[in-house]
Amino acid sequence: MPKRTICIQNAASLSIKNDALAICQRGELRGLVPLEDIWVLIIETHQAQITTAALSKLVDSGIGVMLCGDDHMPNGLLLPLGAHSRHAAIVDDQLAISKPLQKRLWQRIVQAKISNQAAVMDLLGLDGMAVRAMAKDVLSGDASNREPVAASVYFKKVLPEGNRRNGPFTAALDYGYTVLRAGIGRTAIGGGWLVSRGIHHSNNLNAFNLVDDLIEPFRPVVDLLVIQSGLGGEMTSETKRELAAIFEYLVRIPLGDVPLQVAMENELETLKVAVSAADASLLQLPVVIPLQRAGLE
């Protein structure tokens, strides 16, 4: 079973008791969640109280903590530092990745993203053939920029109203992508990766370039959830809870149909193998399937 994403939306006092997150409201204990069961903690309300000791315990337990701004949208992320032994083991190989290997890895990531966008179109009853064909045309390093071209065609087809940047689905998509980013960041840092060093993204002002590379094939899962579930319009508490559960949805990897959490861990593990062997074909990326949450029929 996947770990849980905990979303705090109302006034509460948060603390750690016996290796569990204690959630108290109005002086009464409302919930006690074992730390080993938590993937990400989202603190949406500004009326929540938590000590630095509790925050330290959360990150020591490998839990990502996401904070939200006045608009209740995520604006900050606290992530655990990778264990020193893991960090030392992978960073030398990461820093030594050749330009040709970087370009081949990015080619595979873009191909997977575009193929998943085409799969979303198919699942929505649309014709994904034109978008799927673009995946086959992706060159090493995506030199011909198939990614933005495919995205433009894709969003024009799948969004019932508006566009990606300005429409009724924009807020839900942004929220879902940010939650995904927290999960990938948690996994990458926990695995010892230097997340500021990307495969394709290389913005000196971005501390999560690698995360922004690896998130791409997972984005279409958020798209499918948002559009198929009709999560456009006002961002309600229920909408955010649905999006916070994104890690529980299944995708397909060579191992089988697994929750996003497992697929993210598999992506990082196989990236390590691909980097060590200098063989981009060893990187395993998720495939979109019909929406289904782990453990549910």
C-alpha positions in Angstrom: 0.0 0.0 0.0 1.2 3.5 -0.7 2.1 5.9 2.0 -0.3 8.7 2.9 -0.3 12.4 2.0 -1.6 14.3 5.0 -3.3 17.7 4.3 -3.8 20.1 7.2 -6.6 22.5 6.1 -8.0 23.7 9.5 -6.5 25.3 12.6 -4.4 22.6 14.4 -1.4 22.0 16.6 1.0 19.4 15.2 3.6 17.5 17.2 5.4 14.2 17.3 4.4 11.6 19.9 5.9 8.1 19.9 7.1 8.3 16.3 3.7 9.5 15.1 2.3 12.8 13.9 -0.2 14.0 16.5 -2.9 16.4 15.2 -4.7 18.3 17.9 -7.6 20.7 17.5 -9.1 22.8 20.4 -7.0 20.9 22.9 -8.2 17.5 21.8 -6.3 14.8 19.9 -7.9 14.4 16.5 -5.5 12.1 14.8 -2.3 10.1 15.3 -0.5 9.0 12.1 2.7 6.9 12.3 5.5 8.7 10.6 6.4 5.5 8.7 3.0 5.8 6.9 3.5 9.4 5.7 4.8 10.4 2.3 4.2 14.2 2.3 2.7 16.6 4.8 0.8 19.6 3.3 0.2 22.4 5.7 -2.3 24.6 3.9 -3.7 26.7 6.7 -1.7 29.5 8.4 -3.5 28.7 11.6 -1.5 25.5 12.1 1.3 25.4 14.8 4.3 23.1 14.6 7.6 23.2 16.4 11.0 23.1 14.8 11.7 19.9 16.7 8.7 18.3 15.0 9.8 19.6 11.6 13.3 18.2 12.2 11.7 14.8 13.2 9.6 14.8 10.0 12.5 15.3 7.7 14.6 12.8 9.6 11.9 10.4 8.8 12.1 11.1 5.1 8.9 13.1 5.0 8.5 16.1 2.7 6.7 19.1 4.2 4.9 21.5 1.9 3.7 25.0 3.0 1.0 27.1 1.3 0.7 30.9 0.8 -2.2 33.3 1.4 -3.9 31.9 -1.7 -3.7 28.4 -0.2 -1.5 27.3 -3.1 1.9 25.6 -2.3 4.8 28.0 -2.1 7.4 26.3 -0.1 8.9 22.8 0.4 11.0 21.3 3.2 12.8 18.1 2.2 15.1 15.7 3.9 18.8 15.8 3.1 20.1 12.6 1.5 22.1 10.3 3.7 25.8 11.0 3.4 26.7 7.5 2.2 24.1 7.6 -0.5 25.0 11.1 -1.5 28.7 10.2 -1.9 27.9 7.1 -3.8 25.8 8.7 -6.6 27.0 12.3 -6.9 30.4 11.5 -8.5 28.6 9.5 -11.2 26.0 12.2 -11.6 28.6 14.9 -12.1 30.4 12.8 -14.6 27.4 12.2 -16.9 28.5 13.0 -20.4 26.6 15.5 -22.7 25.6 12.7 -25.1 24.2 10.6 -22.2 22.3 13.6 -20.9 20.8 14.2 -24.3 19.8 10.5 -24.7 18.2 10.5 -21.2 16.2 13.6 -22.0 15.1 12.1 -25.3 13.6 9.1 -23.4 12.0 11.4 -20.8 10.3 13.5 -23.5 9.2 10.5 -25.5 7.6 9.0 -22.3 5.9 12.3 -21.5 4.4 12.7 -25.0 3.4 9.0 -25.2 1.6 9.5 -21.9 -0.1 12.6 -23.2 -1.4 10.6 -26.2 -2.6 7.9 -23.7 -4.5 10.5 -21.8 -6.2 11.6 -25.0 -7.2 8.0 -25.8 -8.6 7.5 -22.3 -10.6 10.7 -22.7 -12.1 9.4 -26.0 -10.0 11.7 -28.2 -7.7 10.8 -31.0 -4.1 10.7 -29.7 -2.5 9.5 -32.9 -1.0 12.8 -34.0 0.5 13.4 -30.6 1.8 9.8 -30.3 3.5 10.3 -33.7 5.5 13.2 -32.2 7.0 10.9 -29.6 8.6 8.9 -32.4 10.1 12.1 -33.8 11.9 13.2 -30.6 15.7 13.5 -31.3 18.5 13.2 -28.9 18.2 16.1 -26.5 14.9 16.9 -28.1 16.8 19.0 -30.6 13.7 19.6 -32.7 11.6 20.8 -29.6 8.9 18.2 -30.0 7.9 18.6 -26.3 6.4 22.1 -26.5 4.8 21.4 -29.9 3.2 18.2 -28.5 2.0 20.0 -25.4 0.4 22.8 -27.4 -1.6 20.3 -29.5 -2.4 18.2 -26.5 -3.8 20.9 -24.2 -5.9 22.4 -27.0 -7.5 19.0 -27.4 -7.9 17.8 -23.8 -9.0 20.9 -22.0 -12.8 21.5 -22.4 -12.4 25.2 -21.7 -9.6 27.8 -21.6 -6.0 26.9 -22.0 -3.2 25.5 -19.8 -2.1 28.9 -18.4 -5.4 30.6 -18.1 -8.6 28.6 -17.7 -10.8 26.8 -15.2 -8.4 23.9 -14.9 -5.2 25.9 -14.4 -5.3 26.1 -10.6 -5.9 22.3 -10.2 -3.2 21.4 -12.6 -0.7 23.7 -10.9 -1.6 22.3 -7.5 -1.3 18.7 -8.7 2.0 19.3 -10.4 3.4 20.9 -7.2 2.4 17.9 -5.1 4.1 15.7 -7.7 7.2 17.8 -7.5 7.3 17.4 -3.7 7.1 13.6 -4.1 9.9 13.4 -6.7 12.0 15.8 -4.6 11.6 13.7 -1.5 12.6 10.5 -3.4 15.6 12.1 -5.2 17.0 13.7 -2.1 16.4 10.6 0.0 18.3 8.7 -2.7 21.4 10.9 -2.4 21.0 12.8 -5.7 22.3 16.3 -6.2 18.9 17.7 -7.2 20.2 21.1 -8.4 22.1 19.3 -11.2 19.7 18.5 -13.9 19.8 16.3 -17.0 18.2 19.0 -19.2 17.1 21.8 -16.9 20.1 23.9 -15.9 18.7 27.2 -14.3 21.2 28.4 -11.8 18.4 29.9 -9.7 16.5 26.6 -9.5 17.5 24.2 -6.7 15.5 21.4 -8.2 16.6 21.1 -11.8 16.8 17.3 -11.6 13.3 17.1 -10.1 11.9 19.2 -12.9 13.4 16.8 -15.4 12.1 13.6 -13.8 8.6 14.9 -13.1 7.7 15.2 -16.8 6.4 11.7 -17.6 4.2 11.9 -14.5 2.4 15.1 -15.3 -0.2 13.5 -17.6 -1.5 11.5 -14.6 -2.4 14.8 -13.0 -4.0 15.9 -16.3 -6.1 12.8 -16.5 -7.3 13.1 -12.9 -8.1 16.8 -13.2 -10.0 16.5 -16.5 -11.7 13.2 -16.0 -12.8 14.1 -12.5 -13.9 17.6 -13.5 -11.7 19.4 -11.0 -11.9 22.7 -12.8 -13.2 25.9 -11.3 -12.9 26.9 -7.6 -10.2 25.0 -5.7 -12.3 23.5 -2.8 -10.9 21.5 0.1 -12.2 18.4 -1.5 -10.4 19.1 -4.7 -7.2 19.6 -2.9 -7.6 16.3 -1.0 -8.2 14.5 -4.3 -5.1 16.0 -5.8 -3.0 15.3 -2.6 -3.9 11.6 -3.1 -2.2 11.6 -6.6 0.6 9.3 -5.3 -1.9 6.5 -4.7 -2.9 6.3 -8.4 -1.4 3.4 -10.5 0.9 3.6 -13.4 2.6 0.8 -15.3 6.3 0.0 -15.1 8.1 -3.2 -16.1 7.4 -4.5 -12.6 3.6 -4.2 -13.2 0.9 -1.7 -12.2 2.2 0.2 -9.1 1.4 3.5 -7.2 3.1 6.6 -8.4 5.3 6.5 -5.2 6.8 3.2 -6.3 7.2 4.3 -9.9 9.1 7.4 -8.7 11.4 5.3 -6.7 11.9 3.0 -9.7 12.6 6.0 -11.9 15.4 7.1 -9.6 16.8 3.6 -9.1 16.9 2.9 -12.8 18.4 6.3 -13.5 21.2 5.3 -11.2 21.7 2.1 -13.2 21.6 4.0 -16.5 24.1 6.6 -15.3 26.5 4.0 -13.9 26.3 2.0 -17.2 26.2 5.1 -19.4 23.1 3.5 -21.1 20.0 5.6 -21.3 17.8 2.6 -22.4 18.1 1.3 -18.8 16.0 4.2 -17.5 12.5 3.0 -16.7 9.6 5.5 -17.0 5.9 5.3 -16.1 3.1 4.5 -18.5 -0.3 6.1 -18.0 -3.2 3.6 -17.5 -6.9 4.2 -16.6 -7.4 5.9 -13.3 -7.3 3.5 -10.4 -6.1 4.0 -6.8 -4.0 1.4 -5.2 -6.0 -1.1 -3.1 -9.2 0.0 -4.7 -11.3 -1.7 -7.4 
